[in-house]
Amino acid sequence: MLLRDGDRLGKLVDVYYDADSDDPVFLCVKPRLFSSRQLLVPADKVHETPAGLTVDWSEDDVRGAPTTKPGVGLSGVEELRVFRHYGMEFTLSTADNGRRLVRH
């Protein structure tokens, strides 16, 4: 995946979906070969270009965004943080556990 200026962001490795609608909400991107962290970027701000998948964000935008580790879900507080970081509206899910994001 690429940043909007064409610099490499990393490799798409996972997706968080909305627990109610099953729509993709955040993409998990591994930024470096030996990194154990994954950056979260909004799925609705990604588009396909001839160079590859590109996010409508700069490095400054994704810097400081909440991260996750492979196979580890986000806590309720972390879910709220990632929505707020990107200025996105957050509402609780109607699922029994109230969690908004799920991985498949």
Backbone as CSV, one residue per row, in Angstrom:
resi,resn,N_x,N_y,N_z,CA_x,CA_y,CA_z,C_x,C_y,C_z
1,MET,0.840,-1.175,0.000,0.000,0.000,0.000,0.886,1.239,0.000
2,LEU,0.335,2.286,-0.597,1.085,3.526,-0.740,0.371,4.677,-0.041
3,LEU,1.145,5.669,0.371,0.591,6.915,0.873,0.178,7.776,-0.312
4,ARG,-0.557,8.825,-0.078,-1.048,9.642,-1.199,0.054,10.298,-2.005
5,ASP,1.251,10.478,-1.390,2.367,11.073,-2.140,3.174,10.028,-2.908
6,GLY,2.738,8.753,-2.830,3.409,7.679,-3.556,4.437,6.919,-2.748
7,ASP,4.773,7.414,-1.542,5.710,6.671,-0.681,5.043,5.388,-0.189
8,ARG,5.862,4.383,0.050,5.343,3.087,0.496,4.898,3.170,1.953
9,LEU,3.681,2.711,2.228,3.169,2.627,3.591,3.449,1.254,4.171
10,GLY,3.196,0.204,3.414,3.415,-1.154,3.902,2.541,-2.143,3.163
11,LYS,2.402,-3.321,3.752,1.665,-4.422,3.127,0.328,-4.627,3.845
12,LEU,-0.750,-4.732,3.075,-2.066,-5.027,3.629,-2.062,-6.446,4.182
13,VAL,-2.401,-6.602,5.471,-2.348,-7.927,6.082,-3.662,-8.382,6.717
14,ASP,-4.593,-7.452,6.963,-5.846,-7.844,7.606,-6.872,-6.733,7.446
15,VAL,-8.115,-7.033,7.801,-9.211,-6.076,7.679,-10.093,-6.169,8.925
16,TYR,-10.503,-5.010,9.449,-11.530,-4.942,10.480,-12.843,-4.565,9.804
17,TYR,-13.903,-5.302,10.126,-15.222,-5.088,9.551,-16.175,-4.524,10.595
18,ASP,-17.200,-3.814,10.139,-18.254,-3.337,11.021,-19.043,-4.552,11.498
19,ALA,-19.242,-4.677,12.803,-19.913,-5.847,13.374,-21.366,-5.953,12.938
20,ASP,-21.993,-4.824,12.596,-23.405,-4.848,12.199,-23.592,-5.025,10.698
21,SER,-22.854,-4.269,9.897,-23.063,-4.279,8.441,-22.124,-5.213,7.687
22,ASP,-21.037,-5.627,8.319,-19.999,-6.460,7.716,-19.218,-5.727,6.613
23,ASP,-19.323,-4.398,6.575,-18.538,-3.598,5.634,-17.125,-3.407,6.177
24,PRO,-16.113,-3.361,5.309,-14.752,-3.095,5.787,-14.667,-1.670,6.340
25,VAL,-14.034,-1.518,7.497,-13.915,-0.200,8.134,-12.456,0.230,8.208
26,PHE,-11.577,-0.652,8.683,-10.156,-0.334,8.789,-9.324,-1.451,8.179
27,LEU,-8.255,-1.045,7.513,-7.291,-1.994,6.980,-6.079,-2.021,7.895
28,CYS,-5.545,-3.205,8.133,-4.321,-3.373,8.921,-3.152,-3.447,7.950
29,VAL,-2.185,-2.575,8.133,-1.042,-2.483,7.238,0.238,-2.698,8.040
30,LYS,1.038,-3.652,7.597,2.333,-3.910,8.237,3.350,-2.972,7.595
31,PRO,3.899,-2.015,8.374,4.735,-0.987,7.772,6.160,-1.403,7.414
32,ARG,6.736,-2.328,8.129,8.124,-2.722,7.855,8.244,-4.237,7.919
33,LEU,9.255,-4.734,7.261,9.465,-6.171,7.178,9.515,-6.835,8.553
34,PHE,10.201,-6.220,9.514,10.394,-6.866,10.817,9.525,-6.259,11.914
35,SER,8.539,-5.472,11.534,7.660,-4.851,12.521,6.629,-5.855,13.020
36,SER,6.337,-5.809,14.322,5.286,-6.661,14.872,3.986,-5.875,15.021
37,ARG,4.007,-4.610,14.698,2.827,-3.749,14.784,2.170,-3.597,13.419
38,GLN,0.880,-3.328,13.451,0.130,-3.067,12.228,-0.577,-1.718,12.376
39,LEU,-0.427,-0.865,11.367,-1.121,0.418,11.346,-2.563,0.198,10.922
40,LEU,-3.455,1.023,11.421,-4.852,0.957,11.025,-5.173,2.176,10.176
41,VAL,-5.735,1.961,8.993,-6.128,3.058,8.109,-7.573,2.833,7.660
42,PRO,-8.359,3.911,7.527,-9.753,3.762,7.116,-9.886,3.153,5.720
43,ALA,-10.718,2.136,5.617,-10.904,1.439,4.339,-11.564,2.325,3.300
44,ASP,-12.402,3.271,3.724,-13.111,4.103,2.749,-12.225,5.177,2.132
45,LYS,-10.989,5.277,2.578,-10.044,6.252,2.030,-8.943,5.567,1.228
46,VAL,-9.225,4.365,0.735,-8.266,3.600,-0.063,-8.837,3.433,-1.472
47,HIS,-7.989,3.643,-2.455,-8.418,3.441,-3.830,-7.296,2.784,-4.626
48,GLU,-7.682,2.178,-5.716,-6.708,1.494,-6.563,-6.141,2.469,-7.585
49,THR,-4.829,2.477,-7.719,-4.135,3.290,-8.715,-3.249,2.356,-9.528
50,PRO,-2.696,2.824,-10.639,-1.779,1.963,-11.406,-0.583,1.472,-10.578
51,ALA,-0.199,2.251,-9.573,0.937,1.862,-8.729,0.545,0.889,-7.627
52,GLY,-0.752,0.740,-7.351,-1.212,-0.149,-6.296,-2.254,0.521,-5.420
53,LEU,-2.648,-0.137,-4.327,-3.605,0.450,-3.403,-2.992,1.682,-2.751
54,THR,-3.749,2.779,-2.729,-3.246,4.039,-2.206,-4.234,4.597,-1.187
55,VAL,-3.710,5.051,-0.050,-4.544,5.667,0.981,-4.526,7.176,0.797
56,ASP,-5.638,7.816,1.103,-5.740,9.272,0.981,-5.205,9.961,2.240
57,TRP,-4.068,9.506,2.704,-3.477,10.059,3.920,-1.985,10.284,3.686
58,SER,-1.433,11.200,4.452,0.009,11.439,4.418,0.659,10.649,5.548
59,GLU,1.982,10.643,5.558,2.700,9.965,6.640,2.357,10.597,7.989
60,ASP,2.220,11.920,8.014,1.849,12.600,9.259,0.470,12.170,9.748
61,ASP,-0.461,11.933,8.812,-1.807,11.511,9.180,-1.808,10.146,9.862
62,VAL,-1.024,9.216,9.336,-1.036,7.864,9.904,-0.086,7.723,11.090
63,ARG,0.875,8.628,11.196,1.769,8.597,12.356,0.940,8.885,13.598
64,GLY,1.092,8.107,14.606,0.328,8.287,15.836,-1.028,7.599,15.817
65,ALA,-1.386,7.006,14.682,-2.647,6.259,14.632,-2.522,5.023,15.515
66,PRO,-3.608,4.594,16.101,-3.557,3.363,16.888,-3.049,2.190,16.053
67,THR,-2.363,1.292,16.700,-1.821,0.104,16.037,-2.377,-1.140,16.717
68,THR,-2.149,-2.258,16.083,-2.545,-3.541,16.651,-1.445,-4.548,16.357
69,LYS,-1.508,-5.667,17.033,-0.567,-6.759,16.767,-1.313,-7.861,16.039
70,PRO,-0.601,-8.648,15.227,-1.263,-9.740,14.499,-2.019,-10.668,15.444
71,GLY,-3.266,-10.948,15.105,-4.068,-11.881,15.877,-4.639,-11.335,17.172
72,VAL,-4.380,-10.069,17.487,-4.874,-9.467,18.725,-5.934,-8.434,18.364
73,GLY,-7.129,-8.596,18.897,-8.204,-7.659,18.615,-8.042,-6.356,19.371
74,LEU,-8.811,-5.368,18.966,-8.788,-4.077,19.631,-9.727,-4.093,20.833
75,SER,-9.332,-3.409,21.893,-10.225,-3.228,23.035,-11.253,-2.163,22.664
76,GLY,-12.294,-2.018,23.465,-13.292,-0.990,23.220,-12.681,0.406,23.215
77,VAL,-11.732,0.657,24.110,-11.055,1.956,24.178,-10.216,2.183,22.917
78,GLU,-9.538,1.138,22.438,-8.728,1.259,21.222,-9.608,1.506,19.995
79,GLU,-10.782,0.862,19.952,-11.712,1.118,18.856,-12.075,2.597,18.817
80,LEU,-12.451,3.132,19.953,-12.820,4.545,20.042,-11.660,5.444,19.603
81,ARG,-10.441,5.119,20.056,-9.253,5.912,19.696,-9.016,5.966,18.194
82,VAL,-9.137,4.831,17.514,-8.858,4.821,16.075,-9.919,5.616,15.312
83,PHE,-11.178,5.528,15.711,-12.214,6.333,15.075,-11.937,7.821,15.290
84,ARG,-11.610,8.190,16.511,-11.336,9.607,16.818,-10.098,10.115,16.095
85,HIS,-9.065,9.282,16.005,-7.823,9.703,15.342,-8.101,10.176,13.920
86,TYR,-8.973,9.473,13.218,-9.273,9.809,11.836,-10.523,10.692,11.687
87,GLY,-11.067,11.184,12.805,-12.229,12.069,12.744,-13.491,11.384,12.266
88,MET,-13.616,10.099,12.568,-14.769,9.318,12.129,-15.776,9.182,13.268
89,GLU,-17.044,9.124,12.914,-18.099,8.960,13.913,-18.044,7.555,14.503
90,PHE,-18.181,7.465,15.821,-18.167,6.175,16.507,-19.508,5.952,17.178
91,THR,-20.126,4.816,16.903,-21.341,4.401,17.596,-21.148,2.961,18.042
92,LEU,-21.770,2.614,19.152,-21.678,1.240,19.632,-22.447,0.316,18.708
93,SER,-21.978,-0.894,18.622,-22.617,-1.913,17.804,-23.860,-2.432,18.509
94,THR,-24.765,-3.010,17.745,-25.927,-3.675,18.336,-25.603,-5.121,18.715
95,ALA,-24.373,-5.561,18.436,-23.948,-6.923,18.817,-23.997,-7.052,20.340
96,ASP,-24.126,-8.269,20.819,-24.249,-8.522,22.256,-23.115,-7.916,23.073
97,ASN,-21.907,-7.945,22.530,-20.762,-7.438,23.288,-20.538,-5.936,23.073
98,GLY,-21.323,-5.308,22.211,-21.198,-3.870,21.969,-20.003,-3.465,21.129
99,ARG,-19.204,-4.433,20.703,-17.999,-4.129,19.924,-18.376,-3.722,18.518
100,ARG,-17.712,-2.719,18.002,-18.010,-2.178,16.684,-17.220,-2.890,15.586
101,LEU,-15.999,-3.339,15.877,-15.117,-3.898,14.863,-14.858,-5.388,15.098
102,VAL,-14.848,-6.140,13.998,-14.527,-7.569,14.075,-13.590,-7.936,12.930
103,ARG,-12.808,-8.975,13.144,-11.987,-9.562,12.087,-12.620,-10.872,11.689
104,HIS,-12.448,-11.260,10.434,-12.963,-12.564,9.966,-11.835,-13.534,9.820
